[in-house]
Amino acid sequence: MKAYERLLNYVVIRTPSDENSETVPSSQCQFDLAKVLEAEMKELGLTDVVLDDQCYLYGKLPATAGYEDKPAIGFIAHMDTVSDFCDHDIKPIITENYDGGELALGESGLSLSPENFPHLKDLKGRTLITSDGTTVLGADDKAGIAEILTMIERLNKENIPHGPLRVAFTPDEEIGTGASHFNVEQFGADYAYTMDGSTEGEIQYENFNACKAQFTVKGFNVHPGTSKDTMINASLVAMEINAMLPGMETPRGTEDYEGFYHLVSMTGEVGEATLNYLVRDHDKNFFEARKRTLRLIEKDMNEKWGEGTVTLTITDQYKNMAEIIAGCMHLIDNAKSACEKVGVTPLVIPIRGGTDGCQLSFRGLPCPNLGTGGFAYHGPFEHITVEGMDKSVDVITELVKLYA
């Protein structure tokens, strides 16, 4: 089976995670896909296939005879999707011989446009897979799952010698907890790769340092007609807080290694308001400086409006795995070699986000990230090509050969 055929089977099983849930997994629907994958893994000859009660799915492919002493290499992808644009059935659309121009997404009124996505012109002639414009596609990260299992099938069919291989599919990556309950010991790999990137050939081992920050503002609500020098409008204070942050240090205004403050949600009235931010930076020192800036804003606001008016809560999420991967750069060198051997240009770029691999790296499993051939994740414009998926399978198949 081709990787894209697997993808088409997987994306119609909706698996949005839920950041407001307190269960693991955060949504029971993720088991619907996990059970399908569990059966498929067994059919492909994987052993020790285990689906645990928290929706982590593990399997092993024993080494070819004579290759048992090679490093155990793992491949990991996540089963959940974002919850945005995922509230009804997903209907993938296949466009063969894409012309590189504007493409209508079903009858949604939306279209993929080279004006917004300049890379589309480079996809001319390929077979494009999209949603109908009303949902996500789900290639993030069901493409990674499809490519890993297609690679396993190829090893078996073509009798390609290999060392010990490990496969795992995780829940809840999109809400930042995908690695939280991952059993590294049960997985049993020396090194691993997450298949959770974008363009085929992407190799990523530098990710953001990350935290969440919430400002809670307590206002003082009195009748507006008699509020001179007494009212504290929490919504206006919240606006003032946001205005104290650097205006261009947002996702829209930054790229590459540049960090940002990202206002993801806000609520407010006179009596109370909240601001929720994602804070990111690749450089550890700059990241700590960003947190100090937030604390200074909290201090200044309370000095201006009264102690207790503003409360800041910072929650650390993950760290830059570059310091871990620096001790095992063969993971990056071999990934680059694998790309070159199959005619894919290696793209070693920083992750402007995080993956399960960054957390696993700090838990003793060095785990950089590889591209799957997809684009425009987390929204209705998400798309991927059959050819990009095929090349991604080629890359990880070659990677397995290199480690053997």
BELFENRA-V71302 format. One record per backbone hydrogen bond with DSSP energy under -1.0 kcal/mol. NH is the residue of the N-H (numbers start at 1). CO is the residue of the C=O. If there is no record, write none. Layout:
NH_CO + NH_CO
This chain:
6_2 + 7_3 + 8_4 + 9_5 + 10_6 + 11_7 + 13_10 + 17_81 + 21_18 + 30_27 + 31_28 + 32_29 + 34_30 + 35_31 + 37_33 + 38_34 + 39_35 + 40_36 + 41_37 + 42_38 + 43_39 + 44_40 + 45_42 + 46_41 + 47_60 + 50_58 + 52_56 + 55_52 + 57_169 + 58_50 + 59_167 + 60_47 + 61_165 + 64_162 + 67_64 + 70_67 + 73_164 + 74_191 + 75_166 + 76_193 + 77_168 + 79_170 + 81_15 + 86_83 + 93_130 + 95_128 + 98_126 + 103_112 + 105_110 + 106_104 + 108_105 + 112_103 + 116_113 + 117_113 + 120_117 + 121_118 + 122_119 + 123_120 + 125_98 + 126_123 + 128_95 + 129_384 + 130_93 + 136_85 + 142_138 + 143_139 + 145_141 + 146_142 + 147_143 + 148_144 + 149_145 + 150_146 + 151_147 + 152_148 + 153_149 + 154_150 + 155_151 + 156_152 + 157_153 + 158_154 + 160_155 + 165_61 + 166_73 + 167_59 + 168_75 + 169_57 + 170_77 + 176_173 + 177_172 + 180_177 + 182_179 + 184_182 + 187_183 + 188_184 + 190_72 + 191_72 + 192_366 + 193_74 + 194_368 + 195_76 + 196_370 + 197_370 + 202_199 + 203_347 + 204_369 + 208_353 + 209_281 + 210_318 + 211_279 + 212_315 + 213_277 + 214_313 + 215_275 + 216_311 + 217_273 + 218_309 + 219_271 + 220_232 + 226_223 + 230_227 + 231_227 + 232_220 + 234_270 + 237_233 + 238_234 + 239_235 + 240_236 + 241_237 + 242_238 + 243_239 + 244_241 + 245_242 + 249_246 + 250_248 + 258_255 + 260_280 + 261_249 + 262_278 + 264_276 + 265_276 + 267_274 + 269_272 + 273_217 + 274_267 + 275_215 + 276_265 + 277_213 + 278_262 + 279_211 + 280_260 + 281_209 + 287_283 + 288_284 + 289_285 + 290_286 + 291_287 + 292_288 + 293_289 + 294_290 + 295_291 + 296_292 + 297_293 + 298_294 + 299_295 + 300_296 + 301_297 + 302_298 + 303_299 + 304_300 + 305_301 + 306_302 + 309_306 + 311_216 + 313_214 + 315_212 + 317_210 + 318_210 + 324_321 + 325_321 + 326_322 + 327_324 + 328_325 + 331_328 + 333_329 + 334_330 + 335_331 + 336_332 + 337_333 + 338_334 + 339_335 + 340_336 + 341_337 + 342_338 + 343_340 + 344_339 + 347_201 + 349_203 + 349_347 + 351_206 + 353_351 + 360_356 + 361_357 + 362_358 + 363_360 + 364_361 + 365_360 + 369_204 + 370_194 + 371_202 + 372_198 + 373_198 + 375_383 + 382_379 + 383_375 + 384_129 + 386_127 + 389_385 + 390_386 + 391_387 + 392_388 + 393_389 + 394_390 + 395_391 + 396_392 + 397_393 + 398_394 + 399_395 + 400_396 + 401_397 + 402_398 + 403_399
